[in-house]
Amino acid sequence: MDEAPSADYIYAGCIIGIIGLVGVITNGLGIYTVKRCRHLHNSFGYLCLSHCIANLGVCATFLIWCAPTTLAMHQS
């Protein structure tokens, strides 16, 4: 099986990093909005908060682990 060209790892790592960063920012804003807005201090708001926290963890994993690992594959 042919190995992917090294430039593909750079593109993939950058795309994963950008998507992870956008996800961390938007979910952080979602958490901030639910905490600040009194209209969301109900069961719907707490459900949204729970989803934002979980999504923030997934996006942070992509940003902190997946993107650098993909970029490191470029050197090997």
N, C-alpha and C positions, 0 to 999 in steps of 0.2 A: 504494500500500500504506500502511495506517495505521501511524503510529508508536506504539510501546507507551507507555502512560502513565509519567510519570517516577517514580511510586511503585513501579512494578515493578522499575526499576533498583535502587532502594534495597533492596528485599526480596531481589532476586537477588544483589546484592553482599554483603549480610549473610550470606545462606545459604552462598555460596561461601567467604566468609572463615571462617565457623564450621567448615565441613567441612574446609577447609584446615588450620585450627588443630588440630582434633581429629586429623587425619591426621599432622601433624608431631609431636604429643605421643605418639600411640600408636606410631608408627614409631621415634621416639627411645627410647621405653621398650623396644621390641623389640630395638633395637641394644644398649642397655645390658644387657638380660637375656642376650643371646647372649654378650656379652663377659664378663659376671660369672659365668655358670653353667658350671661345668666339664663338665657332661654335654652341653653343646651345642658343645664344641670338637671337632667331627667334621665330616664332609662335609655332613650335614643342617643343622647349625648354620651352617656357612659359606654354604650355599644360602639359608637364612633371612636371614642377614645381608646377602647380596647383594640380595635382594628388598626388605628394609627400607630399604637405602640408596637404591635406585631409587625406591621409593614415597615416601620422604622428600623426594627432589628434586622429584617431581611435585606433592606436596602443598604444598611450599614455594613452587613456582611459582604455584599457585592462590592461596596466601595473599598473596604479595608482589606479583604482577603482575595476575592475573585479577580479584581482588576490588576493588582500587583502580581498575582501569580501568573496571569495570562501574559502580562508584559515581561515577566521573568523567563517565560518559555521562549521568548525572542532570542535570548542570549545562548540558550542551549542548542 
